Amino acid sequence: MGLKDNLKILVHPYHGFNILFSISYLCAKLIEPLCFVLFPDGTSPQLNTWESEVLFFLLVVVMFRTRRSGARTTIAYISTATFYAKACNLILWFTADPAKGIIYLVSLFVHFLLVGEPVYSGPEAVTYFQGCAALDEALEKSKSDGCVWLVAFYAAWAPPCAALAPVFSKLSLEYELPNFKFGKVDIGRYPEVARKYHINDTPLSVQLPTIAIYKNGAMLMRRPTLDNNKKFLKFFFTEDNIRAAYDLNNVYLECKKRSKEKKQPRVKSD
């Protein structure tokens, strides 16, 4: 994703207000006119020792979480950073003045209710399954027609899933065939899918997103997967990693070959 695309996303009210919320306390304390208006007389426009420690702690947390979450894009970094920055700002506002802290909290709540995170709306060749029945039907049908399915299990509220959306859509346009299809199912909306396919859909889950590939109705592999100690191995869902891990090039060639063979008329022998 280029600089122009990133800027388009960042000017969306969701990210724009998140950035403002994240720097609100810092601006209020360091910009002299704001400091004199918002804080009691005698407060100098600078951070005290405790405030500096909180912000330093925020920096450490953001660095740790972005590394653990596998953030690889500007938007992913900003989403993670603003999430924890708002929590620190809430603590700082409440400490400075409980009334201002309540106003800040109410503002966050209103923003959460009224402004949704921007979703990918570009071209794609993806089938969206509405629950278990639709997904099970497609996989059952593939037992007879030999269709290969690459299915992404995601939750709309999870930043890693939002980051996956344009990547998955781009791959679907590149590799989609009549017998090689791409699908997605929102396990946040359909938790029964998460239960059936053994995917943890809680906010602390390391299985969001999960991508599985199916052939003839059977799962060939999925990521992330468990290691020998029954712990999930972190998988970075970049375009190149998905191509390599799921062997998309060879799957595409195999499906294309089978599709051509199916179309060719059989020659009757004498």
N, C-alpha and C positions, 0 to 999 in steps of 0.2 A: 504494500500500500504506500503510495507516494505522499509527498508533503502536502500537496493540494487536497488529496482525499482525507488526510488526517485533520487538516484545518477545517474542512467541511463538517467533520464529525464533532470537532471541539467547539465550534460555534453553536452547535445544537444547545437549546436551553438546559438539557439534562447535564451535560458536561460543563457548560458555561457556569451555571449556578453552583455546581459542585466545586469548581475551582474557586469561585468567590467565597463560598462557605469555608473552604479549606484555609484561605489566607485572611479571613475576616478579622481574627483576633490580632494577628501579626500587623495588619495594616492599621487597626485601631490603636495599637500601642506605639507604632513607629512613625505614623504620619501625624505631625504635631497638631494641626487643627482638629482632626478626629479624636486625638487623645484628650485634648482639653474639653471637648464636648461630651465625650462618652464616659470619662473617668473623673473621679472627684478632684477638687482643687489640690494642687501640690503634687500630683502624679506627673512624673517626668516622662517624656516620650521615649522610653527605652524599656527593654525587658529586664525583669529582676532575675535573680539567680534561679529561683524555682521554675519560672516560666521558660528560661533557657534550657533547664534540665528536661522539662517536659518535651520541648521541641526536639532536643537531641535524642531523647528516647523514641520519639515519633520517627525520626530519620532511621534509627537502627531497625525499628519494627518494619518499616516500609521496605528497606533493603532485604531483610530476612524473608518477608512474605512474598515479594516479587520473585525472589530466587526460588523459593519453595513452590510457588504456583506456576512457575515456568513461563512467566510473562516474557513475550518476545517482540511485542509491538508497542509503539508509543501510547496507543489508546489503552492497552492492557496495563502498562505502568501507571498511567494517570488514574485509571479506575481504582487500582489498588491503593495508590497514594492518597487519593481524595477520601476513600472510605475510612482509613485510619486517621487522616488529618481532621476530618469532621468530628471523630470521637474525641481527639485531643482538644479541639477547639471548644467542644461542649464542656469539657472539664475546666478549661481555662475561663470560659465565660461564667460558669456557675461559681467558680472560686472568686472571681472578681466582683460579681454581683448576681445573686440568685435570680433577680428579676430579669436581668439581661440573658441569663442562662435559659430561663423559661421561654423568652421570646425567640432565642436561637433554636431551641428544641422544637417549638411550634413551627418555625419557618422550615426546618428540616422535614417535619411531618407533612406540611402542606406541599412542599416540593415533591416528596415521595408519592403523594396521592395524585397530584395533578400533572406531573411531568415524567413520562416514562422514558426509559433508556432507548435510544435510537436502535432500530433493528435493521439488518441488511435487507434491502429491497431491490437488489439488482437481478440480472438474469440468472436463471438456474434451471436445472432439469432434475428436480427433487420431488419425490412423493412424500407428503406429510400424512402419517398414519394417525387416525383419531382413536387411539386406544388399542388394547390388546387384540380385539377381534379383527381389526383391519390388518394389523401386522401379522397375526397368525394365519390369516387367509392368504396373504401374499406369499408367506414362506411355505405354506401347504401347496399352493399352486405351483411353486417353483420346483416341487418334486417331480411334476409331470412335464413342465415346459423347459426345465434346466436353467432357469434364470438365476443369475448371480446377483445377490443384493448386498450393497454396502450400506449399513444402517447406523445412523448416529443417534444415540440416546442423549438428550440434552435437557437443560432447565433454562427457561427464558431469563430467570433472575441471576444466573451465574455468569460473571464476567468471562471466564474461560470459554463458555459455550457461545457467548456473543462474539468473541474473537475468532472462533472456529467457523462461524456462519459464512463469511465471504470466501474462505479457503475451500470449504466443502462445496459451495455453489460453483466455484471456478472448476474444481475437479469434476463435478457432475457434468458440466458442459463439455469438458474435454474427453471424458471417457464413456459417457452414456451410450448404450446400445439397446436394441430391443430385448436382448437377453443379458444385459448388464445394467442394473438400475441402482439408483441412489435413493435412500429413504431417510426420513427423520421422524422421531417421535418425542414429544415434550413430556418427559416423565414427571415434571413439576405439575403439569396439568392432569396427567394420567398416572397417578402413583401405583396403580395396579400393574402397570408395565414394569416399573422399577422392582416391584416385589417378585414378579414372575421371572424376570431376567437377572435377578440378584444384583441390583445396582443400588448403592447407597445414595439417596437423594437428599441428604441433610446438608446444611450450609458448610459443614466441615468435611464433606466428602471429597476424596481424591479421585472419584470415579466420574466426575462431571467435567468434560463430556466423556462418554464411552462410545467407541466405534467398533462394530462387529461386522464380519463378512460371512455371508451365508451362501452355500451352494447346495442345490437339490434339497433345500429345507433344513440343512444341517449347518451349524456354526463351524467355520474353519478356524477362526481365531478372533480375538478381541484385544483391544488396548484401552486402558491399562490392564495388565495382567498380574497375577500373583507370583512371587518368587518362592524359593524353597522354604522360606520361613513364614509363608502365608501372609506376606505383606505386599501391598500393591507397589509395583515399580512405576515410578513417574514416567509418563510419556508426553513428549512435547508435540502437540498436534500442529506442526508446521506443514506446509505443502510438500516439501521434500521428504519429510519423515513419513507422512502418510503414503506417498508414492512407494517408498522403499519397503515399509513395514508390511503393507498389504499387497505388494508386488503388482501394482495396478497395471503396469505396462504389459506384463505377461498375461494377466487376467483378461485385459482388453483384447490382446491378439488372439487368445484362445477362444473367447466368446465370439469375436468377429469371424474366425475360421468356422466355428460351428454354425453360425448364422448363415454363412455362404453355402455350406454343405447342405443345410436344410432347405435352402431355396433352390438348389440345383435339381432339375428333374432326373429321376432315375431312368437309366437306359435299360430297356428290357432285352434280355439275351434270348437268342433263338433256341 
